[in-house]
Amino acid sequence: MKPIIIYSTPSCVYCKMAKAYFDQKGVKYEEKDVMVDEVGREEMIKKSGQLGVPVLDIDGKIIIGFDKSAINEAVGIK
């Protein structure tokens, strides 16, 4: 399985949707709460140039927002 990191905040609706989608599909991921994780926040900004969440790092491919078709393609979900 490809390594997946979700950069999120607790109040982000699209973050919750992304995590629920991965859970539904049985896809494992690491979550970094950028509200409290300064290192994770800086890492997210460096990778994406974004301050908004969610930012997904799927095996080095950066996806901004909950883009189901991009997620499916990156993970290999049909």
Backbone as numpy.savetxt, mean C-alpha at the origin, in Angstrom:
# Nx Ny Nz CAx CAy CAz Cx Cy Cz
5.45 -15.34 -2.96 4.60 -14.16 -2.96 5.49 -12.91 -2.96
5.10 -11.93 -3.73 5.85 -10.69 -3.82 5.71 -9.89 -2.53
6.80 -9.25 -2.07 6.69 -8.43 -0.85 5.82 -7.19 -1.11
4.90 -6.92 -0.19 3.98 -5.80 -0.32 4.02 -4.96 0.95
4.17 -3.65 0.78 4.09 -2.71 1.89 2.97 -1.73 1.58
2.08 -1.53 2.56 1.03 -0.52 2.44 1.36 0.59 3.41
1.58 1.79 2.89 1.78 2.98 3.71 0.39 3.58 3.89
-0.02 3.72 5.16 -1.41 4.10 5.42 -1.52 4.98 6.67
-2.75 5.42 6.89 -3.12 6.08 8.15 -4.41 5.43 8.64
-4.67 5.50 9.94 -5.87 4.84 10.49 -7.19 5.36 9.94
-7.25 6.62 9.55 -8.51 7.20 9.11 -8.73 7.15 7.59
-7.80 6.60 6.86 -7.86 6.58 5.39 -8.80 5.48 4.89
-9.88 5.89 4.24 -10.87 4.94 3.72 -10.26 4.06 2.63
-9.48 4.64 1.74 -8.89 3.86 0.65 -7.82 2.90 1.15
-7.15 3.26 2.24 -6.20 2.34 2.88 -6.94 1.11 3.39
-8.06 1.35 4.05 -8.88 0.26 4.58 -9.39 -0.63 3.45
-9.77 -0.01 2.33 -10.24 -0.78 1.18 -9.12 -1.66 0.62
-7.92 -1.11 0.53 -6.78 -1.88 0.01 -6.46 -3.06 0.93
-6.43 -2.81 2.23 -6.13 -3.89 3.18 -7.21 -4.96 3.15
-8.48 -4.54 3.08 -9.59 -5.49 3.02 -9.51 -6.32 1.73
-9.12 -5.69 0.63 -9.00 -6.40 -0.64 -7.90 -7.46 -0.55
-6.75 -7.09 0.00 -5.67 -8.06 0.17 -6.10 -9.19 1.10
-6.77 -8.85 2.19 -7.25 -9.88 3.12 -8.21 -10.83 2.42
-9.13 -10.28 1.63 -10.11 -11.08 0.90 -9.43 -12.03 -0.07
-8.35 -11.58 -0.70 -7.63 -12.38 -1.68 -6.56 -13.28 -1.05
-6.38 -13.17 0.28 -5.38 -13.98 0.97 -3.95 -13.55 0.69
-3.78 -12.26 0.41 -2.45 -11.72 0.09 -1.85 -11.09 1.34
-0.66 -11.52 1.68 0.03 -11.00 2.86 0.69 -9.66 2.53
0.70 -8.77 3.53 1.31 -7.46 3.33 1.84 -6.95 4.67
2.73 -5.98 4.57 3.23 -5.27 5.75 2.62 -3.89 5.72
2.10 -3.46 6.86 1.50 -2.13 6.94 2.41 -1.19 7.71
2.56 0.02 7.20 3.31 1.06 7.91 2.38 2.25 8.11
2.06 2.54 9.35 1.19 3.67 9.70 2.03 4.93 9.72
1.91 5.74 8.67 2.77 6.91 8.52 2.39 8.05 9.45
1.30 7.90 10.19 0.95 8.90 11.21 1.92 8.83 12.39
2.37 7.62 12.71 3.24 7.43 13.87 4.65 6.94 13.51
4.81 6.42 12.32 6.09 5.85 11.90 6.82 6.87 11.02
7.69 7.67 11.65 8.42 8.71 10.91 9.31 8.14 9.83
9.98 7.04 10.14 10.87 6.41 9.16 10.04 5.90 7.98
8.90 5.29 8.28 8.00 4.81 7.22 7.48 5.96 6.37
7.14 7.08 7.01 6.64 8.25 6.28 7.71 8.77 5.31
8.94 8.91 5.79 10.04 9.39 4.94 10.31 8.41 3.80
10.24 7.12 4.11 10.42 6.07 3.11 9.35 6.20 2.01
8.09 6.39 2.43 6.97 6.53 1.50 7.18 7.75 0.59
7.55 8.87 1.17 7.75 10.10 0.40 8.90 9.92 -0.60
9.98 9.29 -0.15 11.13 9.06 -1.02 10.75 8.16 -2.20
9.97 7.12 -1.93 9.58 6.19 -2.99 8.58 6.78 -3.96
7.62 7.58 -3.44 6.48 7.99 -4.26 6.43 9.47 -4.59
7.11 10.29 -3.79 6.98 11.73 -3.95 5.63 12.25 -3.47
4.89 11.42 -2.75 3.53 11.73 -2.32 3.46 11.90 -0.80
2.53 12.74 -0.38 2.21 12.85 1.04 0.90 12.14 1.34
0.09 11.88 0.31 -1.20 11.22 0.50 -1.05 9.72 0.56
-2.03 9.08 1.17 -2.06 7.62 1.30 -3.35 7.09 0.68
-3.42 5.83 0.35 -2.38 4.83 0.49 -1.33 4.91 -0.62
-0.15 4.49 -0.26 0.91 4.23 -1.22 1.25 2.76 -1.04
1.22 2.01 -2.12 1.53 0.59 -2.07 2.84 0.34 -2.80
3.71 -0.43 -2.16 4.97 -0.86 -2.78 4.84 -2.36 -2.96
4.63 -2.78 -4.21 4.47 -4.19 -4.51 5.71 -4.64 -5.28
6.62 -5.24 -4.54 7.88 -5.73 -5.11 8.59 -4.64 -5.90
8.59 -3.40 -5.34 9.28 -2.28 -5.97 8.42 -1.44 -6.90
7.23 -1.94 -7.27 6.31 -1.16 -8.10 5.45 -0.30 -7.18
5.45 1.00 -7.40 4.72 1.93 -6.54 3.35 2.22 -7.15
2.31 2.01 -6.34 0.94 2.31 -6.74 0.39 3.31 -5.74
-0.15 4.40 -6.25 -0.71 5.45 -5.40 -2.22 5.35 -5.44
-2.81 5.24 -4.25 -4.26 5.09 -4.16 -4.67 3.63 -4.28
-5.98 3.41 -4.18 -6.52 2.06 -4.31 -6.94 1.84 -5.76
-5.99 1.41 -6.57 -6.20 1.17 -7.99 -6.23 -0.35 -8.18
-7.44 -0.90 -8.15 -7.59 -2.35 -8.15 -6.95 -3.01 -9.37
-7.10 -2.42 -10.55 -6.53 -3.05 -11.74 -4.99 -3.04 -11.69
-4.40 -1.96 -11.21 -2.94 -1.90 -11.08 -2.46 -2.89 -10.02
-3.22 -3.01 -8.92 -2.88 -3.96 -7.87 -2.94 -5.39 -8.42
-4.04 -5.71 -9.12 -4.19 -7.05 -9.69 -3.04 -7.39 -10.62
-2.66 -6.44 -11.45 -1.56 -6.67 -12.39 -0.24 -6.87 -11.65
0.03 -6.04 -10.65 1.30 -6.12 -9.92 1.42 -7.39 -9.09
0.29 -7.82 -8.52 0.31 -9.01 -7.65 0.10 -10.30 -8.46
-0.57 -10.18 -9.60 -0.88 -11.37 -10.39 -2.25 -11.95 -10.04
-3.16 -11.10 -9.58 -4.53 -11.53 -9.26 -5.35 -11.40 -10.53
-6.15 -12.43 -10.81 -7.01 -12.38 -12.00 -8.42 -12.09 -11.63
